[in-house]
Amino acid sequence: MYIKVEVIVPEDSVVGVVNALNETDILNQGNYDYVFQTSRVRGHFRPIEGANPTVGEIGVVSDVDEVKIEFRIRETDLERTDRLLRKIHPYEEPVINYIALMTKS
């Protein structure tokens, strides 16, 4: 089974995140590596008391340019992918989505 991964990162973090994923073979598909897609997105958030924001200020709504990185992994790579993303992601509370994909028999 495959899982689609979506992770939102600041624009200046895309290269570092993608390189780290590729160096651990997470972005490999058959005879290719660096297999991923990106989309520009606009993120909105307000850090509340107790947060340690990378971007923005406590109590102030922020909107920032971000990039959504999308790629596909095998279900067996889920835990290692999640550990790596949480280790390298610059945000205190990263947005990471894991979406189960249908398979065709």
C-alpha positions in Angstrom: 0.0 0.0 0.0 1.1 3.5 -0.7 0.6 6.7 1.3 0.6 10.2 -0.1 2.6 12.7 2.1 1.9 16.4 2.1 4.1 18.6 4.2 3.9 22.4 4.4 7.2 24.3 4.8 8.5 27.8 4.5 9.8 28.6 1.0 13.4 28.9 2.2 13.3 25.3 3.7 12.2 23.4 0.6 15.7 22.5 -0.7 16.9 21.3 2.8 13.8 19.2 3.4 13.8 17.7 -0.1 17.5 16.9 0.1 17.1 15.2 3.5 14.2 13.1 2.3 16.1 12.1 -0.9 19.3 11.2 1.0 17.4 8.6 3.0 15.8 7.2 -0.2 12.3 8.3 0.8 11.9 10.1 -2.6 12.8 7.1 -4.7 10.3 5.6 -7.1 11.7 2.8 -9.2 14.7 4.0 -11.2 14.2 7.7 -10.2 15.0 9.8 -7.1 13.9 13.3 -6.1 10.3 12.3 -7.1 8.1 15.0 -5.5 5.8 17.9 -6.4 5.5 21.4 -5.0 2.7 23.9 -4.9 2.9 27.5 -3.5 0.4 28.0 -0.7 -0.5 30.8 1.7 -0.4 29.7 5.4 -2.4 31.4 8.1 -1.9 31.0 11.9 -1.8 32.8 15.2 0.7 31.6 17.8 -1.0 31.5 21.3 0.5 31.7 24.7 3.1 28.9 25.2 4.1 28.8 21.5 7.7 29.3 20.4 7.0 30.4 16.8 9.7 30.2 14.0 7.6 32.9 12.2 5.1 35.4 13.7 4.4 36.8 17.1 2.3 35.5 20.0 -1.3 36.7 19.7 -0.9 38.1 16.1 -2.5 36.4 13.1 0.2 35.8 10.4 0.0 34.9 6.8 3.1 33.7 5.1 4.2 32.2 1.7 4.8 28.5 2.1 5.3 25.5 -0.1 3.4 22.2 0.0 5.7 19.3 -0.8 3.9 16.1 -2.0 5.3 12.6 -2.5 4.4 9.0 -2.3 5.8 6.4 0.1 5.3 2.8 0.9 3.3 2.1 4.1 6.4 0.4 5.5 8.3 3.8 5.3 5.7 5.7 7.3 7.3 5.7 10.7 10.8 6.6 9.4 9.4 9.3 7.1 7.5 10.9 10.0 10.5 10.8 12.4 12.7 12.5 9.7 10.1 15.1 8.8 9.6 16.1 12.5 13.3 16.2 13.1 14.2 18.5 10.1 11.1 20.6 9.9 11.7 24.2 11.0 8.2 24.7 12.5 7.3 23.9 16.1 4.0 22.3 15.0 4.5 21.1 11.4 1.5 20.4 9.1 2.1 16.8 7.8 -0.7 14.9 6.2 -0.6 11.2 5.4 -3.3 10.0 3.0 -3.9 6.3 2.2 -4.0 5.7 -1.5 -6.2 3.2 -3.3 -4.6 0.5 -5.2 -5.7 -1.0 -8.5 -5.8 -4.7 -8.6 
